[in-house]
Amino acid sequence: MRRFAALLCAISVLLGCTSDEGSIEDLCAAWKAVPDAAGLFAGFDPSDAPRAVEQLASARVVLRELRGAAPEGPREDLDVEIAYVDALIDGLSGLGTEDAQQAAEVVSEITAEHPRVAEASASLAAFSQTSCIGR
């Protein structure tokens, strides 16, 4: 669950953009374009699976937009995060609020199946700090 929380924090830093070519400038502009990026996962609770799926679906849209603006390195990290979010959506879909224990197990299993997600999140957070400050 800690890895998942870390991912959510990193994702909340990375919200909003579009472009097919991808550049540092495009990606940095996209990150700054979302007025309340940190609020995307406010109250996220995987034990409330229907609500979690809604939030993850919104995040997936944003991550895919970010991917379009990203240059090659960050694009690969975003691919890792998108695959993780896709898997979480698939795993949590169909579970109800009464399935809290099962939802926790699903998140744990999916996180174990995506060992690069924490590294990708950290890499994207570092990229935003080193490449986007002052842009």
C-alpha positions, 0 to 999 in steps of 0.5 A, spaced: 500 500 500 505 504 501 508 503 494 501 505 491 500 511 495 507 513 493 505 512 486 498 516 487 503 522 490 507 522 484 501 522 479 498 528 482 504 532 480 504 530 473 497 532 470 494 535 464 497 535 456 497 534 449 502 533 443 504 528 438 511 529 438 513 530 445 518 535 448 520 537 455 517 544 454 510 541 452 511 536 458 512 542 463 507 546 460 502 540 461 504 539 468 503 546 470 496 547 466 492 543 471 490 548 477 489 542 482 493 536 480 494 534 488 486 534 488 485 528 483 487 523 488 484 526 494 480 521 498 482 515 494 480 509 497 481 502 494 477 499 499 471 503 495 472 500 489 467 503 485 469 510 487 477 508 486 475 505 479 472 512 477 478 516 480 483 511 476 479 512 470 480 520 470 487 519 472 488 514 466 486 520 461 490 525 464 496 520 464 495 518 456 495 526 455 501 527 458 504 521 454 502 525 448 506 531 450 512 527 453 519 526 450 522 519 450 524 518 457 518 520 461 514 517 456 517 510 457 515 512 465 508 514 463 507 507 459 509 504 466 504 508 470 499 507 465 499 500 465 499 500 472 493 504 472 490 500 467 491 493 471 488 497 477 482 499 473 481 492 471 482 488 478 478 493 481 472 493 476 466 489 479 468 490 486 463 493 491 464 497 497 463 491 501 469 487 498 474 492 502 479 486 503 479 483 496 480 490 494 486 491 498 489 484 496 487 486 488 491 492 489 497 488 493 497 483 487 497 488 482 503 492 485 507 486 486 506 485 478 508 492 476 515 492 480 517 498 476 512 503 478 515 506 484 521 507 480 517 510 474 514 515 479 520 517 482 523 518 475 517 522 473 517 526 480 525 527 479 524 529 472 519 535 473 523 537 479 530 538 475 527 539 468 521 544 469 523 548 475 523 555 472 519 554 465 
